[in-house]
Amino acid sequence: DISTDILVLEDRRILGIKEKIERIGKPLKYWNVKIYRGVITGFNEAFIIDSQTREKILENCRTREERERTEKIIKPVLRGRDIKRYYYEWNGLWLIVIPAGWTNQNREKYEPEEFFKNSFHSIYSYLKNFENYKSKGKGLYNRDDQGDYWWELRHCDYYPEFEKEKIVWQEIVYEPCFAYDKDKYYVEATGFIMVGQELKYILGVLNSRIAGAIFKRFYSGGGLGEKGYRYKKYYLENFPIPLINELNMNLYLRIIELVDRVIQANPKNNQGFELKKLDEELEEMIFVMYQFDEEKAKYIYRNL
């Protein structure tokens, strides 16, 4: 199969599967969604903290006002490894979020570091503990990913997106690992987030075994080892999601209902028969949305 930008050498039947899903679906980048990479701090050892460290920082605040300010900028954070299929396991980690530009926008006539020290004295004292610490050959003050000053995170215009309901996922996987988050977790650089519309439908599609098999074969940019592959933004945004129309509206609504039930059940705590049945029905719904019959679905599972 030759197009203007790619040559594909493939078994005709398998190539026909790719052609069909691209005819049935629309690439994710044309849906009303936006995909963002997790936060890059350039120095996780300092900016990602555990709950005990968070409590110490809060206890060391000099005033109630400082404590309130400090609480607002320490956000719960997920790593890629914390995100599973339909759920996540928060590991009690937090991210100190002082965005690039914050200091200059607020300091008025004050000297930058003195202003930061007076505003967040406890965090300032904590970060200074890393003054002579090196991470991957870089120090806190000369790391590559930082804002205008060493205490700020890199320039990024989408920090508010982490506060929205969203899909979160880890980049490198052995199977689809997408979860739904409505609790305003931030995600660090080994994960991604997606905000926008039709998120629960998209979540159901992406978590299906059939979509995972198709993505890995045609869209993942190649495997990692025997079984691993990666859901990078560039790869995922080209993946075709079945369009919603009048003919499949009831199917679409059922998928949303099933996804809601799986999320509420939480696979972490419920590995029983009911959840297995929900998952099986969801899988069947997805391959019908792609207009595959059972025989074609079995062929995909065996050969992709």
C-alpha positions as CSV (number, residue, x, y, z in Angstrom):
1,D,0.0,0.0,0.0
2,I,1.6,3.2,-1.2
3,S,0.5,6.7,-0.2
4,T,2.2,10.1,-0.5
5,D,4.1,9.6,2.8
6,I,4.4,5.9,3.6
7,L,4.9,2.5,2.1
8,V,3.3,-0.5,3.9
9,L,4.2,-4.1,3.1
10,E,1.7,-6.3,4.7
11,D,-0.5,-9.4,4.3
12,R,-3.5,-8.3,2.3
13,R,-6.1,-9.4,4.9
14,I,-4.3,-7.6,7.7
15,L,-3.9,-4.5,5.5
16,G,-7.6,-4.7,4.8
17,I,-8.2,-4.4,8.6
18,K,-6.2,-1.2,8.7
19,E,-8.0,0.2,5.7
20,K,-11.4,-0.6,7.2
21,I,-10.8,1.1,10.6
22,E,-9.5,4.2,8.8
23,R,-12.7,4.2,6.8
24,I,-14.9,3.6,9.8
25,G,-13.1,5.9,12.2
26,K,-11.7,9.4,12.5
27,P,-8.2,10.0,13.8
28,L,-8.2,11.2,17.4
29,K,-6.6,14.5,16.5
30,Y,-9.8,15.5,14.7
31,W,-12.0,14.8,17.8
32,N,-12.7,17.6,20.2
33,V,-9.9,16.6,22.5
34,K,-6.5,17.8,23.4
35,I,-3.5,15.7,24.5
36,Y,-0.7,16.9,26.8
37,R,2.4,15.3,28.1
38,G,2.9,15.1,31.9
39,V,4.9,17.6,33.8
40,I,8.7,17.7,33.3
41,T,10.4,19.1,36.3
42,G,14.0,18.5,35.4
43,F,14.6,17.6,39.0
44,N,12.0,15.1,40.3
45,E,14.0,14.4,43.4
46,A,13.2,17.9,44.7
47,F,9.8,18.7,43.1
48,I,8.0,15.4,43.7
49,I,7.6,14.7,47.4
50,D,5.9,12.1,49.6
51,S,3.1,12.8,52.0
52,Q,5.4,12.9,55.0
53,T,7.6,15.6,53.4
54,R,4.4,17.6,52.4
55,E,3.3,17.6,56.0
56,K,6.7,18.8,57.2
57,I,6.7,21.6,54.7
58,L,3.2,22.7,55.8
59,E,4.2,22.4,59.5
60,N,7.2,24.7,58.9
61,C,5.1,27.5,57.4
62,R,5.5,30.6,59.5
63,T,1.9,31.9,59.2
64,R,-1.6,30.5,58.4
65,E,-1.6,32.6,55.2
66,E,1.7,31.0,54.1
67,R,0.4,27.5,54.9
68,E,-2.8,28.2,52.8
69,R,-0.7,29.5,49.9
70,T,1.6,26.5,50.1
71,E,-1.2,23.9,50.2
72,K,-2.6,25.4,47.0
73,I,0.6,24.8,45.0
74,I,1.3,21.2,46.2
75,K,-0.7,18.9,43.9
76,P,-1.3,15.2,44.0
77,V,0.6,13.6,41.2
78,L,0.5,10.3,39.3
79,R,3.5,8.6,37.7
80,G,3.0,6.5,34.5
81,R,3.5,3.3,36.5
82,D,0.6,4.3,38.8
83,I,-1.9,4.2,36.0
84,K,-3.6,0.9,35.2
85,R,-6.4,-0.2,32.9
86,Y,-9.5,1.8,34.1
87,Y,-8.0,2.8,37.4
88,Y,-4.9,4.2,39.1
89,E,-3.1,3.6,42.3
90,W,-2.0,6.9,43.8
91,N,1.3,6.4,45.7
92,G,0.9,9.3,48.1
93,L,3.1,11.6,45.9
94,W,2.8,15.3,45.5
95,L,4.2,17.9,43.0
96,I,5.3,21.3,43.9
97,V,3.9,23.5,41.2
98,I,5.3,27.0,40.8
99,P,4.9,27.8,37.1
100,A,7.3,29.8,35.0
101,G,6.3,33.4,35.1
102,W,4.7,33.3,38.5
103,T,7.6,35.3,40.2
104,N,7.8,38.1,37.7
105,Q,4.0,38.4,37.5
106,N,3.7,38.9,41.3
107,R,7.0,40.3,42.7
108,E,6.4,43.9,41.7
109,K,9.6,45.8,42.9
110,Y,11.0,43.0,45.1
111,E,14.1,41.1,44.2
112,P,13.0,37.7,42.7
113,E,14.6,35.2,45.1
114,E,13.8,37.3,48.2
115,F,10.2,37.6,47.0
116,F,10.0,33.8,46.6
117,K,11.6,33.2,50.0
118,N,9.1,35.6,51.7
119,S,6.1,34.1,49.9
120,F,7.0,30.4,50.4
121,H,9.6,30.4,53.2
122,S,9.0,26.7,54.0
123,I,9.3,25.5,50.4
124,Y,12.3,27.8,49.9
125,S,14.0,26.2,52.9
126,Y,13.1,22.7,51.7
127,L,14.4,23.3,48.1
128,K,17.7,24.7,49.4
129,N,18.5,21.3,50.8
130,F,19.1,20.3,47.2
131,E,21.6,23.1,46.6
132,N,24.6,20.7,46.1
133,Y,22.6,17.7,44.9
134,K,23.0,16.5,41.3
135,S,20.4,14.7,39.2
136,K,21.6,13.2,35.9
137,G,24.6,15.5,36.0
138,K,22.6,18.7,36.6
139,G,21.9,20.6,39.7
140,L,18.7,22.3,40.9
141,Y,20.0,25.7,39.7
142,N,21.3,24.7,36.2
143,R,18.8,22.0,35.2
144,D,17.5,22.2,31.6
145,D,13.8,22.2,32.4
146,Q,13.0,25.2,34.6
147,G,11.2,28.5,34.4
148,D,12.6,32.0,34.8
149,Y,14.2,31.0,38.1
150,W,15.4,27.8,39.7
151,W,12.3,27.4,41.9
152,E,9.9,27.5,38.9
153,L,8.8,24.7,36.6
154,R,9.4,25.1,32.9
155,H,7.2,27.3,30.7
156,C,3.9,25.5,30.1
157,D,0.5,27.0,29.2
158,Y,-1.6,23.9,30.1
159,Y,-1.1,23.5,33.8
160,P,-4.8,24.3,34.3
161,E,-5.8,21.3,32.2
162,F,-4.6,19.0,35.0
163,E,-7.4,20.3,37.1
164,K,-10.1,19.1,34.7
165,E,-11.8,15.7,34.3
166,K,-9.5,13.8,31.9
167,I,-8.1,10.5,30.6
168,V,-4.7,9.7,32.0
169,W,-2.3,7.0,30.7
170,Q,1.2,5.7,30.9
171,E,3.4,5.9,27.8
172,I,5.2,2.6,27.8
173,V,2.9,-0.5,28.3
174,Y,2.3,-4.1,27.6
175,E,-1.5,-3.6,27.3
176,P,-3.7,-0.5,27.1
177,C,-3.6,1.4,30.4
178,F,-6.1,4.3,30.3
179,A,-7.9,5.6,33.3
180,Y,-10.5,8.3,34.0
181,D,-9.6,11.0,36.5
182,K,-12.0,13.5,38.0
183,D,-10.0,14.3,41.1
184,K,-7.5,16.8,39.6
185,Y,-4.4,14.7,39.7
186,Y,-1.3,16.0,38.0
187,V,0.7,13.6,35.9
188,E,4.5,13.6,35.6
189,A,6.5,13.1,32.4
190,T,6.1,9.3,32.1
191,G,2.3,9.8,31.5
192,F,-0.1,11.8,29.3
193,I,-3.5,13.4,29.8
194,M,-6.4,14.0,27.4
195,V,-9.2,16.6,28.0
196,G,-12.2,17.4,25.9
197,Q,-15.5,15.7,24.9
198,E,-16.6,12.1,24.6
199,L,-13.9,11.0,27.0
200,K,-15.7,8.0,28.4
201,Y,-16.5,6.7,25.0
202,I,-12.9,7.2,23.9
203,L,-11.7,5.6,27.1
204,G,-13.8,2.5,26.4
205,V,-12.4,2.2,22.8
206,L,-8.7,2.7,23.8
207,N,-8.9,0.2,26.7
208,S,-10.4,-2.5,24.5
209,R,-8.1,-5.4,23.5
210,I,-9.1,-5.1,19.9
211,A,-8.1,-1.4,19.7
212,G,-4.9,-2.2,21.6
213,A,-4.0,-4.9,19.1
214,I,-4.6,-2.6,16.1
215,F,-2.8,0.3,17.7
216,K,0.3,-1.8,18.5
217,R,0.5,-3.3,15.0
218,F,-0.1,-0.2,12.9
219,Y,0.3,3.0,15.0
220,S,2.7,2.6,17.9
221,G,5.9,3.3,15.9
222,G,7.3,-0.2,16.6
223,G,7.5,-2.5,19.5
224,L,9.7,-2.3,22.6
225,G,11.1,-5.8,23.3
226,E,8.8,-8.7,22.7
227,K,5.6,-7.2,24.0
228,G,6.0,-3.5,24.9
229,Y,4.9,-0.5,22.9
230,R,4.3,3.2,23.6
231,Y,1.3,5.5,23.5
232,K,3.1,8.7,22.6
233,K,1.0,11.7,21.6
234,Y,2.1,11.6,18.0
235,Y,1.2,8.0,17.6
236,L,-2.1,8.1,19.5
237,E,-3.6,11.2,17.8
238,N,-3.5,9.3,14.5
239,F,-5.5,6.3,15.8
240,P,-9.0,6.1,14.3
241,I,-11.9,6.1,16.8
242,P,-15.2,4.8,15.4
243,L,-17.5,7.7,14.5
244,I,-20.8,8.1,16.4
245,N,-24.0,8.3,14.2
246,E,-27.7,7.6,14.3
247,L,-27.2,3.9,13.3
248,N,-24.9,3.1,16.2
249,M,-26.2,5.6,18.8
250,N,-27.7,2.9,21.1
251,L,-24.4,1.0,21.0
252,Y,-22.6,4.2,21.9
253,L,-24.9,4.9,24.8
254,R,-24.4,1.3,26.1
255,I,-20.6,1.7,25.9
256,I,-20.9,4.9,28.1
257,E,-23.0,3.0,30.6
258,L,-20.6,0.1,30.8
259,V,-17.6,2.4,31.1
260,D,-19.3,4.2,34.0
261,R,-20.0,0.9,35.7
262,V,-16.4,-0.3,35.3
263,I,-15.1,3.0,36.7
264,Q,-17.4,2.8,39.7
265,A,-16.6,-0.8,40.4
266,N,-12.9,0.0,40.3
267,P,-11.0,-3.1,39.0
268,K,-8.4,-2.7,41.8
269,N,-11.0,-3.8,44.3
270,N,-13.4,-5.9,42.2
271,Q,-12.0,-8.7,40.2
272,G,-15.1,-10.8,40.3
273,F,-17.5,-12.3,37.8
274,E,-19.5,-9.1,37.3
275,L,-16.6,-7.0,36.3
276,K,-15.4,-9.7,33.9
277,K,-18.8,-9.8,32.2
278,L,-18.8,-6.0,31.9
279,D,-15.4,-6.1,30.3
280,E,-16.4,-8.8,27.8
281,E,-19.5,-6.9,26.8
282,L,-17.5,-3.8,26.3
283,E,-15.1,-5.6,24.1
284,E,-17.9,-6.9,22.0
285,M,-19.4,-3.5,21.7
286,I,-16.1,-2.0,20.5
287,F,-15.5,-4.5,17.7
288,V,-19.1,-4.0,16.5
289,M,-18.5,-0.2,16.5
290,Y,-15.6,-1.0,14.1
291,Q,-18.0,-3.2,12.1
292,F,-16.1,-6.4,12.7
293,D,-17.9,-9.6,13.0
294,E,-16.9,-12.3,15.5
295,E,-14.8,-14.1,13.0
296,K,-12.8,-11.0,12.0
297,A,-12.3,-10.1,15.7
298,K,-10.9,-13.5,16.4
299,Y,-8.5,-13.2,13.5
300,I,-7.3,-9.9,14.8
301,Y,-6.7,-11.3,18.3
302,R,-4.7,-14.2,16.8
303,N,-2.7,-12.3,14.2
304,L,-2.1,-8.7,15.4
